[in-house]
Amino acid sequence: MEANKLHEVILNSGEKMPMIGLGTATSPLPSNEALTSILVDAIDIGYRHFDTASIYGTEEPLGEAVSKALELGLIKKSDEVFITSKLWCTDAHHDLVLKALKTTLKNLRLEYVDLYLIHWPVRLKEDVEGFNFTGEDVIPFDIKGTWKAMEDCYRLGLAKSIGVSNFGIKKLSLLLENATISPAVNQIALRWIHEQGTSVIVKSFNKERMKQNLEIFDWKLNQEELDKINKIPQCRLYKAEMFLSENGPYKSLEELWDGDP
Ligand SMILES: NC(=O)c1ccc[n+]([C@@H]2O[C@H](COP(=O)([O-])OP(=O)(O)OC[C@H]3O[C@@H](n4cnc5c(N)ncnc54)[C@H](OP(=O)(O)O)[C@@H]3O)[C@@H](O)[C@H]2O)c1
């Protein structure tokens, strides 16, 4: 579908990012085989931007889907697909970032990701496995060292753009004070609407709904509808209380989210 391809934003790196991306975080996770097939369908119907993360467990099936799409002739080169992945909190240590990205690239069977994000402004002890952690495993986040390592990934050409996710204003300001390269994106889990001029990650593994979600460029909300939507209070669906603890770096949601609602 050309419509999606025509709607792109240019990031501060100069790279183009399709405004609609397909999210791949879900629970329970389908089998790798089932997910690969869903993602090949998504490429077939026109998705050219995919959002994954090392913690989602979807990098491998996404890599497989891109290979299959190439074999089937749905795309001619893998660079026709824009891929975002994210650094998990156990790897948010200056010396582990590059290794984590290399593992991601191996999973995705790619030489670079289009966008690599720090998933959370949170550092977990290295030996934590998956989501099996308590607040005691959260240690102070090294914003300067982690971002420096992200910049190295960019300079090595392993990430075409770098950015963050779930950062509040204070943390973003602190990062900018210490950055040589500014983040291209701050991905947040609020349900943003396209009319606000932001790009959006939609998740559906149902083919019909995947199609519907790509068709937002063909129609517009009228002023009355926009007014109604603007009156709906915005709330954060995923607050991430799991990162809070009495003795850790984040004692309250206020601290984690910099007071943002
Ligand atoms: N950076 C972060 O920390 C972060 C946090 C949250 C999310 N994300 C990314 O954003 C993506 C989306 O997350 P989300 O929280 O918005 O999605 P979600 O709540 O996980 O999924 C959206 C739900 O809406 C349904 N749906 C989708 N399109 C629909 C349609 N047209 N009509 C009716 N139902 C529809 C889907 O069901 P079906 O699949 O059955 O259609 C799914 O159950 C994630 O997959 C992930 O990639 C990132």
The ligand as an ORCA input file, in Angstrom:
! r2SCAN-3c Opt
* xyz 0 1
  N       8.174      1.737     24.375
  C       7.358      1.131     25.201
  O       7.624      1.015     26.410
  C       6.057      0.582     24.690
  C       5.005      0.383     25.583
  C       3.791     -0.125     25.085
  C       3.665     -0.423     23.741
  N       4.732     -0.233     22.898
  C       4.627     -0.594     21.459
  O       3.372     -0.170     20.977
  C       2.642     -1.296     20.474
  C       1.154     -1.077     20.675
  O       0.884     -1.065     22.052
  P      -0.587     -0.785     22.590
  O      -0.461     -0.835     24.071
  O      -1.160      0.404     21.911
  O      -1.371     -1.986     21.979
  P      -2.057     -3.211     22.724
  O      -2.935     -2.673     23.784
  O      -1.038     -4.229     23.065
  O      -2.890     -3.827     21.545
  C      -3.861     -3.161     20.931
  C      -5.116     -4.014     21.047
  O      -6.089     -3.417     20.217
  C      -6.592     -4.397     19.303
  N      -6.768     -3.681     18.031
  C      -5.818     -3.185     17.219
  N      -6.365     -2.596     16.151
  C      -7.716     -2.683     16.296
  C      -8.833     -2.253     15.513
  N      -8.666     -1.590     14.357
  N     -10.076     -2.524     15.990
  C     -10.265     -3.186     17.142
  N      -9.248     -3.626     17.931
  C      -7.979     -3.384     17.505
  C      -5.577     -5.525     19.222
  O      -6.172     -6.773     19.099
  P      -5.907     -7.749     17.813
  O      -4.426     -8.026     17.755
  O      -6.710     -8.966     18.122
  O      -6.415     -6.975     16.617
  C      -4.894     -5.436     20.594
  O      -5.536     -6.294     21.510
  C       3.256     -2.493     21.192
  O       3.042     -3.699     20.476
  C       4.702     -2.106     21.264
  O       5.356     -2.407     20.041
  C       5.902      0.275     23.353
*
